[in-house]
């Protein structure tokens, strides 16, 4: 696409944003620290606009970084991704190429990954590479703890073989292609944050593997109308109120393929939410009821029998915390909601105070539990706590921090208000630090956020004005929320807001983002959306009006809203339900009928559609169309290849709008998924939004 006639300033940033994958290229990520703290394995591209991710190793003692694998140096890397790998990348929101995932042995001396359709073994000590022969393209290879064997999935069958290319053994398979072994099902990966489907035992003699039977799940089709010769892609999608996949867990002998099923009450606990099998720990699983109000933590014996070690209940729903449950020196590490707080528990002791919201567990070992938490929802920090002790905050700088731990070595990723790109530091045992190289491209836009608490609910908000200077005249305002569960958008990280500042600068408008009820911020705050998402729109309106009182230059006669996914749904609600407040909306990939979205997410918040039909009706954009008045400017955007929020949502809304005489604009993106598509298409999408807002606000062309 040449974009002839466009003003250069319209193009420069969108092209950079697309080329750099939203500024993520060139930044180190996906860390594994060796147990002795001597090595850190990570992924990073070689430049800030290089889409190919390489595998790197840091020697902690010397501070030396070494690129151990670049696909371009090792023959043909053009093999097509398997359907399972394509789905994994979509669930992980992965947009890079090259090595995007890897697995290590326990001591982090060996690494395996798939590249160019081949299984690659890397020896970290000497850098030697071996291609392990397989009969097909493997998915999710994982080394045994001692590094002598590798297990992987090919076409839904689970295999194990020696890394020296020795005997290959099929551990489990099924002749029906809708039954597969060793991979996470859609609901586990998308909604329960379980991305894996098999786990090695600590001694490497057995593997616990999930069997996923998708035959009860509805069949849907994803087509690409721009290519009429292309066959539609068949997928199993469990929409709200319909059958899920049947997921069972089996322990398989890695030498004989003999297996036993792990037994629990599947009727009462339909979801296999968590599995772990760490050193000196029992096989541990967490199962969850279909309504997500009851969960059990179970340990499994060699014969498949299970014992309940913990049961949790909640009248609304249970929030599962990443990294939990686990074990520390024989005590269960878990979380508990009490005192309006997600709190950490070791054994029977609650070890974090009220008000400190635990968001994930990083690691448990060497006498400590490391975890992420916040007491201010616009920040996030790394903490550690020992049994019987008080939590210690490890990070002190304002911002959002994450970490990885191995032995005495700590990796810290800092996203702060004074920097656009994240910084990555490795802290040695003596407290000295190594800064990992950042080769990300300097941003063409310098965000200048102004933070505020708005209204009676103290809604967290961030405002952007043209070039960081408050206007001396009224200016239109664009709201850019996500607004839904798990989606904090108001954070003390400058780099998060490059697009916000660009829209403000190019259009001469104010851009406002508000986190309302339903977003992370405390148990009651998050569960205010129970059975009714309408409070999310109420908070956007309350925040907007409070912002106009604080900043009188916000022109409430010219208000637009833009969002994607839940934010797109929220944008649609804004103009269809409250056209007295909102004058234009950009709704990207919105859920327009809650019955068209998946079981676990939708039922968690709205219940069973057969029993809670009113909640689903309240959550339907389509049902609002006949009574929506006056009609406002509305732009709908959706990708044909979206397997999360299917394009049927937008097409059905568009058809209803058309039938009711509601003029709107519709942009359908070929070969584009929920996380976007090709680079030039991403640029074009930004320009479409820019032009739409210029028209909606009657702004002059540049």
FENMOMO-V984042 format. One line per field, one symbol per residue. phi: phi as a letter, one per 20 degrees, with the letter a starting at -180 (. if undefined). psi: psi as a letter, one per 30 degrees, with the letter a starting at -180 (. if undefined). burial: 1 if it has 16 or more other ideal C-beta (glycine too) atoms within 10 Angstrom, else 0. A space follows every 10 residues. Layout:
BEGIN
phi=???
psi=???
burial=???
END
This chain:
BEGIN
phi=.elgnffgff egfgfffffe llmefndfbl ecdfgemecc ebdafebfce feeddccdef femeecfebc gfecmfdegf ffffffffff felededmed bbbdffeldc ccadblmded ddeffdmfdc eefcepeedl fbffgenecc dadclndecc bffenfgdce eabbfefedc dncffgfgfe ddmdedcbbf fgemeccece dddeffegec cddcgfcfef ffeecdcefg ndfefedccc ddffddmfbc eedbeffecf eeebbbbegl cffccddcfg emdcccecdd efenfccfda cccbfdaeee dgncebccln dfdbcbebll bedecdmeee dcegneefda deacrlncde bdabdcfeca cecbbdgnde fdeeddfgpd dcbbcbledc dcdddcfece efdccddffe nfcdeffddf fgffddfcfc ebddmfelff bbdccglmdf fdbfcgcdec eendgmdfdd cecfffdffg ffffffemce dcdcddfoeg rpffgfefeg maeffffgff ffffffffff cfffefeccc bcbcmgffff ffggeeecff dddabddele fdcffedfff fffgednfff dcgfffffee fgfeggdfaf fdfcddcbef efdddffggf ffffffgffd mefbdccddf lcefdocfgf fffffgffff ffffffelef ff
psi=kfhkfkkeff eeeeeeeeeg hhgfkfkkli kkklffgfkk klkklflfgj fjklklkkje efgkkkjfkj ffghajggkk kleeeeeeee efhkflabjf llklleghfl kklkkggljk kkjfefgkkk jkkliljlkh kkklefgflk llkkhgkklk lkfggakkkj eklkfkfgkl kglkleeeee ffhjflflkk leggflkkkk kjjgefkkkl kjliffiffk kkkklkjilk flklljklkk kkkfefgklk kkkljfefje kjekklilkg llkklklkle fgfklkkkkk lfgfklkkfk kklkfdlkkk kkfklakjhf kkkalkjlhh kjlkkjbfkk gklkfjjkfl kekklhglkk lkllfkfglk lkllklkfak kkkekfkkaj kllkkjbgkk kkkkjlffke klkkkkkleg flkkjkkjgl kkkfkjkikk llkkafghkk lkkkljggkk lglkklkkki lefakgikfj lijeffgeee eeeeeefhlk kkkkjakflk gleeeegfgj gjfffeeeee eeeeeeeeee iffkjffikl kklkceeeee eeeefeeiff ekflkjjkhk jfjffgllee eefeefakff fheeeeefgk eeffefgkkl klkkkkkkke gjgdjkfeee eeeeeeeefg gjklkkjkjk hkafgablee eeeeeeeeee eeeeeeghll k.
burial=0000000001 0011111111 1111111111 1111101111 1111110111 0111111101 0000100111 1000001000 1101111111 1001111111 1111110111 1111101111 1101000000 0101001111 1111101011 1111011111 1010000010 1110000111 1111111111 1111011111 1101011111 1111001001 0101000000 0000111111 1001111011 1111001011 0101000011 1111111100 1111111111 0101111111 0001010001 0100011111 1011111100 1111111001 1111111001 1100011111 1111100111 1111001111 1111100000 1001101111 1111110011 1111111001 1111011000 0001010011 1010101110 0101101011 1111110000 0000111111 1111101111 1111111111 1111111111 1111111111 1110111111 0010111011 1111011100 1001100111 1111111111 1111111110 1111111111 1111111111 1111111110 0000110111 1101100100 1111111111 1111111011 1111011000 0101001110 0111111010 1111111111 0111011010 00
END
